[in-house]
Amino acid sequence: MIGLLYLAGIAIWVLIANYFSRRIPRWLGLEKFIKTSQALCFIILLLLPIADELIGRWQFLRLCEQNDVIYLSLDWRDVIRARSSRHAPIQLSWTAIPIEKRNSDFTDVDSGKVFLSYVSLNTNGGILLGKFGLGLGKTTWCNTESKNIVAVKINLYELLKKGEIK
C-alpha cells in the first residue's frame, strides 16, 4: 500500500513539473530555444525534491571516508579495566542534510587516559526522507569499519566488563 502512495506522489510530481516546465520559460520571456529551456526546466523541477538527498548523501559518504579513523593508544596493553563514554552528538551545520557527529571514547579506569576513540556519523535524510517521513524512520550510520576488529584484538568487551565491577 505504501508503494502505491509513493507511485501516486511521483506521478503527481511529474505532472506538476511538466505543467510548470512548459510555463516558466514563457514567464521568463525566453523565446529562443523554447523546447530546450522547457526540457531543462523539467529536469530541474523533477530533481528538485531530491536534490538535497543527492547532495547530502554525497557529503555524508565523503565525511564517512574522512572520519574512517580509529585512535588506539600505544599503551593499550597496559589497560586492565575500561569505561566507555559517548559524547553528545554535534549537529554539523554546513551540510545539505542534517548530519550528526558523535565521538566515542574508551578510558582506562585506572589511569583515566583515553586509549581508544573513534567517530560515528548518522543522518535521517533530507526533506523528503527525513522531514516528511518517506524514509520511514530509517537512520543511516557510519563509523570506522576497523572498530570491531580492534575491539576483538584488544578484548575490549572484557575490559568493559571489568570496568563495571567495583
Number of C-alpha atoms within 10 A of each C-alpha: 5 8 8 9 10 12 11 12 12 13 12 12 15 15 13 14 19 18 12 15 22 17 12 15 21 13 9 8 9 12 10 9 9 14 13 11 18 20 15 14 20 21 15 14 19 19 14 13 14 15 17 18 21 17 14 20 20 13 17 26 13 12 15 19 13 10 17 17 16 16 13 15 12 9 8 13 9 11 17 15 20 26 20 19 13 14 12 11 14 12 15 13 10 9 14 20 22 18 25 18 19 17 16 15 19 21 21 22 19 13 12 11 14 19 20 22 19 20 21 18 23 19 20 20 27 25 19 15 17 19 12 12 14 15 15 10 13 13 12 13 14 18 20 17 11 12 18 10 10 14 14 11 9 14 11 21 14 14 20 19 12 15 18 12 7 4
